[in-house]
């Protein structure tokens, strides 16, 4: 029995020692993980808004080395026209001092259909001026294979970007797009050594962690345009790091799982990157898509990057204008909200000047008067909401403020499509209104009280609502960051919803006496109840209690 007891005691001591050792190892592991979770400090890309900048437009007669309608038309030797068109969106041309006549019909306002050249100093200067005016921190200058016929103009544009960035106190860095670059491995190194590394001496060249920033877009994509093995890509990444660079990877959406758009067995190459920026264009097209990717892709991506000491720079896009994805900014804003909520280290906007794919944020035609007649271009007001040409620049500015903590994290877009608002079909979309009932009192959210009443003698903060375009002719009413809900007529109405669902959509009905009524999804009208009790959405017709004057 003693022997068993001694054995038991010995075993117990060994177990205690083992547990203590495991605890110490776990503490050590936790300390290491804590160290890895810490992202890089704020720099020129961490904590900042970066835009992808193509700078790839040219025109015949602009003096450029290629003398062609570069990227404006598939047949670059001929004027762009309805039959020779390489773009989806038409730029707002009002601020360009140099422009070139196209073969398109005149604009809806009768003016000639003219386009800009990126070879013009004024073009790039004004683009960087827009960046400065709208809080855009850095531009990632796209650089494709520079060894072909367009190499000289790419070199020239790089020099012009440096000058404009310095003039407007913006940062820039080289973003190699290796798509279709057959002899990429040796040539990208030679290009950096002989040409691009010289730009890092500019005060405008982006630095992160004290190192010049370089991005390589296209490693790991599972298509014939990006054929390199993981070993080749890892060699190039490590070469740039050995040169003292902070290396960003523009990688496939599903890089972490190594499937779908990503080649398998690339994880070690991806993990060698200092920052990962997954591609999102073509993956999402509406708010629901953005939310699904946030939950299933972006949040796990962020967790992986945190655990492996990698900075995460997700892609945010305004949406393809021609495909009607933008929802007057709500689509883009939801992405800002989701990515910042996930804890991203920076944001990459795709793109600044991508008029070819229709996902540009640079100034764009506002309405049909600013696009060539009969050419089929959609303008920013395609969904019935009037938007100023600079709207998506201003939206990006607010997104940047939210990233930097200068405004609170909010799911509700704070940016008006038109400064001062506008009226469409008599509905004051994006304007702030107050609603006065027949009892001569104002509708109020009730503040902290959930039920709404029509009982206030003056219109202050809780009595003022933004009229939001909910689509399909419907309106939503927003106060602060909450929307009014009909509660489907089963309960008194409230201003308590953080998103627009079916109960938060109303018909704006104009009455013959100049008042308006609000009809919910249940087919019933909102009633003031004459101010004696909480308001409801349960009336079959619009009587006097269901009519409102609005200011």
N, C-alpha and C positions, 0 to 999 in steps of 0.2 A: 504493500500500500504506500509506503514511504517513497519507494522507487517511482511509483506512478505519480505521486505528488510532486517529487522532484522534477520528473519529466514534464509534468503539467506546468510547474513553475518556470522551467526552462523554456518550454514552448511559449508560455505567456510573455516572458521577457523578450523572446525573439519577435513575437507578434507586435508587442509594444514598440520595439525598436524599428521594426519594419514600417509600422503605421507612422511613427515619428519621421522616419526617413521619407515616406511617401508624402507626408504633410509638408516637409521642407521642400521636397521636389516640386510639389504642387504650388507652394508659395513662390518658388523660383520661376515656375512656368507662368504663374499669374503675373509676376512682375515683368517677365519677358513679354507676355501678351499685352499688358498695359502699355509697355513701351511701344509695341507695334501699332496699337490702336491710335496712338497719337499721330495725327496727320501733320503734314508739313506746315510750318507757320505761314501766315499770309505773305504773299509775294506778288509777282506779276501775273500769275495764273491761279494760285490758290487764293480763294476768297474773292475771285474776280469773274467778270463777264468777258468771255472771248467770243468774237464772231469769226466765222469762216469767211475769208475774203478771196474771191476768185480773181478779180482784176484782169479778166481775160477777154474783154471786148475790144475789137478794133474795126475800123472802117476804111474802105478804099479812099485814098486821098488824105489820110490823117498824118502822113509822114512816117508811119511805123515801118519797121524793117520788113514786115510781111505784106503790107499794102493789100489787105483782104478784109472781108466782112467776117472776121474771126468770132466765132460763137454766136453771131447774130443769125447766120444762115447756113444750112447744110452745104449749099454750093457757095462757098465763100468768095468766088470770083464774080458773083452776081448780087445785085441789091436784094436785101431781104424784102419779101413780099408775102402775100397770102399763099402763094404757091412755092415759096422758098423761105420758110419760116423756121427758125431754130429756138424760139422763145415761147413761154406760156403766159408771161405777164408783161405789161407795157409800163416802162418807167415814167415817173413824173419828170418831164423834161424842162420845167420852168426855170431852174436855177443854173442850167448849163450854158456857158457862154460860147462853146464850140459844139456844133452838132452837124449831122450828115443826113442828107436826103435819102429816104428809102423808096421802095416801090409800092408801099402800102397806100391805100386811099387816105385822103385827108382825115384828120381827127374829127370827132363829132362837132367840135366848135369851129370847124373850117380851117384850122391851122394845118400846115404841112406835117406829115408824119416823119419826124427826124429822130435819130438816135445818137448816143454819145460814144466816145472812144476812150478806153482805159489808158491809151497811150498819151492822152492829153494830161498835162500837169494839173489843169484846173479840175478835171474829173476826179482824180485821186485826192486832190486837196479838199474838194467839197465833200467827198465821202468821209474823210477823216474829220472834217469839221462837224459833220452830222454825228459821228461817234463821240466827239468831244461834247457836243451839245446835249447828248443823251446818255452820258455816263457809261459808255462802252469803254472798257479798260484796255482791251488788246485785240489785235487782228492777227489771225493765223493766215498768213499769205500762202495760198496753194501753189505748190511747185511740182509740176508733172515732169516727166522725162525731158530734161533741158537739151538733149543732144540732137533733137530733130529739127525740122524746118522752122518751128516756132520758138526755138531756144533764144534767139536774140531779143524777141519782144518780151519774153519772160524775164530775161536779165534786166531789160530796161525798166519794166514795171517794178521790179524789186528795188531798184535805185530810187524810183519815184515814191514808192511806199515809205522808204526810209525818210525821205525829205518831208513828206506830209506828216508822218508820225512824230517826227521831231518838232515840226511847226505847231502841232496841236496837242502836244504832251500826251500822246497815246503810245502804247507799246505795240510791238509787232514781233512775230517770230516766223521762221520757215516751217511750213507744213508740207513735207514731201508726200504727194499722192503717187504711190508706186504702181497704180493700175496700168497694166499693159506695158510696163517697163521691162523689156526682155532681159537686158544685161544689167539688172538693177544692182546686184551685190557689189561689184567693183566700181560702177559708175556713180552710185550715190555717195560713196566715200570720196571719190575724186572730185565730185562737184562741191562737196562741203569743204574739202581741203583747199581747192584752187579758187573758189568763188564765194560761197555763202558764209564761211566762217569769218570773213572780213567784216561782215555786218554786225557781228557781236560787239564790236568796239563802239557802236552807236549808243548813246544814252537812251535811245528809244527801243533798243533791242531787249526783249523780255528776259528777265532772270528769275529763277526760282531756286531757293536755297543757295543763292550766290552763283548759280550755274546758268549759262545760256540755255534757253529752251529750244528744243527741236521736237517736232512731231512727225511721226511716220504713219501715214494712213494707208491701210490695205493689207497688213500682215494677217494671215490666218483665214482670209475669206475663202470659202469653198467654191471657187469658180475658176475658169480657165484664165481669167485676167490677173489672178494672184496665185501663181503656181508654185511658189517657193516652199521648201520644207521648213519645219520648225527649226532645224539646225542652222539653216541659212539666215532666217529671220533673227534668231538669237545672236548669231555672229554680228549682224549689222547693229542690233541694239547695244550689244556690249562694246562694239567699236566706238559708237557715239559716246557711251558712258565713259570709256577710257579717255576720250578727248575732253572730258570734263563737262559734258552736257547733261542736262535734265531732260529725260526722254519721255515723251507722251506717245501713246499708241492709240491711233484711231482703229478700233478693233470691231469685229462682228458683234452683233447684238447678243448672240448666245455664246460668247467667248468662254464663259465660265464652265458651261456644260459640254462644250466641244461638239455641238451638233447643229442642226438646221443650217444657218449661214456660216458656221465656223468649221474649219477642218478639225478632226480629232487630234488628240495628243499634242496640242499646242500650249498647254497650260504653263509649262516651264518658261516658254518664250514670253507669254503674257505676264508672268510673275516677275520677269526681269525688268519690266517697265517701271518708271517712277510714277507715272500717272496713266490711268486707263480711261478712254473716252469712247464708249460703245456707240455705234451708228444706230440711228432711229428712223431716218427718213424711209418711208415706204412701209414701216412697221405699224404705225399708228395713224389714225385719221380722224378721231373724235375723242371726246372726253372719256367715254367708257373704255376705249382702247388704252388711253393714257393711264387710267386707274388700274386696269388689269396688268399692264406692264409694270406699274409701280409695285404692286403686291407680289407679282410672280417673278420679276426680273430685277428691277432696280434695287429693291430693298435687299434681296440676297446678294446682289453685286456689291452693294455698299458694305455689307457685313464681311464679305470675303476680302475686300480691299482693306478694311479696318484690321482684320486679323493678319494680314500679310504686309502691312506697312506700305500700302500703295495708295496714292491719292486718286480720288474718283471725280471725274469731270463728265457728267452725263450730258447728252445732247438734248436741247430744247428747240423745237421748230414751230414756226407760225402756222404751218399747214400749206398744202397745195391750193393756191387761190383758185386755179382753174377747176379743181375738183370739189370746190365749195367746202373745204375742210375747216375754215378758220373760225366760223361762229363768232364774228366780230370780236376776236381776241380771247374768248372764253377758253378755247382749246389750248392756246399757248399759255394762258395764265394758269390753267390747271397743272400743266407740266412744271412751271416755276414752283408752284405750291408743293407739288409732290416731291420734287427733287430736293428742295430746301428742307422739307419735313424729314426726308430720309437722311439728311446730314451730309450732303455732298460737299466736296472741297472746292468746287468751281463749276461753272456752267459754260458749255460750248453751244453757241447759237448757230444753227444751220438754216440758212446762210445769210450773209449780208446782202450780196448782190446776185443771187442765183435766180435771175429772171428766166433762165432756161427751164428750170424745174418748177417755177412758180412758188418757191418757198423763200423768197427774199423778204428782208425787213426794211431794206432801203426804200426811199420814197417811190410810191407807186401810184398809177392813175386812180383818181378818186371815183370817177363815174364815166358814163359813156361819152361825155364831151371831151374826154382826155385820151381816148383810144381810137385807133383807126376804124372808120366806119366799115361795117360788114366783115371785119377780120375775125370776129369771134372771141376777142379778148374779154375776159371778165374784169371788172374794176373792183375796188375795195368795197363798194356798196352792193355787191352781188346778192346778199341775203336780205336786202331792204334796209340795212342800217348804214347810214351815212358815216364814213370814216375819212378823216383827213389823211393826206398823202404820207404824213410822218407818224401815223398812229402806231405802227409796230416798232418804230424806234422809241417812241414814248413808252410803250408797253414794256420794252426791254429795259428801259431806264428804271421803271418801277420794279421790275423783277430783280434788277441789280441792287436796288435799295433794300429789298426784302432779303436778298442773300446776305447783305452786309449788316443786317439788323437795324437799318436806318428807318424802316417802317415795320410794323408787326407782321408776323406770319398770318396771312389771311387767304382763305379759299375764294374770296369774292374780289374780282378784278376791280382795282381802284381807279383805273385809267379810263377816261371818257374817250370814246371813238372820235368825237369832235370836241375841242375845247369850247365850252359854253353850250354843248348839246345841239340837238337838231330835231325837227319835227318831220315825221314821215306819215303821210296819209292822215294827218291830224292827230297822230299819237306822238306825244313828246318823248320819244325814246332817248334814254341816257340823260334826261333832265330831271331835276329834283322838283317835286310838286308837293303841295299840301291839298288835302281833300276836305271840303266843307259840306256838311250835311244840310238837310232842309231845316234843321233846328238852329242853323247859323253857328254851329260849333264844329270843331275840327276833329278828324279821325286821329286817334293816337294808338301807338303800340302798347301803351300802358306801362312803358318802362320795364321794370322787373316783373310786372304782372303779365301773365301769359295771355289772358283774354284782352281783345281790343275793344275800345269804346269810342263813341263819337260824342265827346263831352268836354273838349278843351276849348277855352275861349281865345287862345292864341296858338300860332304855329311855331313851335320851337323844335328842338332836335328830334324828339320822339313823334313829332307830327309831320315829319318830312320824309318823303319816299323817292327813291330813284326808280324811274320807269325803265325796266330792263326788257329788251327784246328777247322773248323766250322762243322765237321761231314760229313759223306758220301763222303769223298774224296775232299771236298771243303775247300778253305782257306778264311780267312778274313785278312785284313791288318789293323793293329792298330798303331796309332801314339798318344802318350800320352794316353788320355782316350777316344779317338774317333776312329771310324772305317771308312774306305774308302767305299763310296757308288757309285754304277754305275749310280744312278738316273734313272735306267731303260732305259738308252740311250736317254732320252728326254731332259736332261740338261747336262752341263759339269759335270764331276765327282767331288766329294768333299770328304773331310775327316771331317765329321760333325755328324756322328751317334753315339749314346751312347750305342747301342746294335746291335747285329748281326741279321738282318732280311734277307729276300731273296735277296734284292738289295745289300747286303754287302757280299755276297758269290760269289766266283770265282773259276773256274777251273784253276789249275796251269798246263799249257800246255808246255811240253818240246819240243823244236824244234831241228831239226837234226844238226843245226850249234852251239848248245850249249847254245843258248838263251832260254828264256821262254816267253810265252805270257799269258795274263790273260783274260779269257772269262767270261762274266757276265751271270746272270740268263736269260737275254734276248737272249742268244745265240750269242751275238756280242762281239768283242774284244776291249780291251782298246787301244786307240791310243794316241801317244805323240803329234800328230799334228805337228811333227817336231819342237816342242818348240815354234811355232809362235803364237799359241793361246791356250786357255784352253783345257785340255785333255777331251776326250769323250770316251764313250763305245758304239760305233755304227758301227764298221766295221765287215763286213761279213766274212773276212778272215784275217789271220795274215801276213801282209806284213812287210816291213822293219820298218815302223813307229809303228808297233804293237809288236815289239820284244825288249826284255830287257836283259841286262846282270845284274846279281845280285851278290853282295858281302856278 
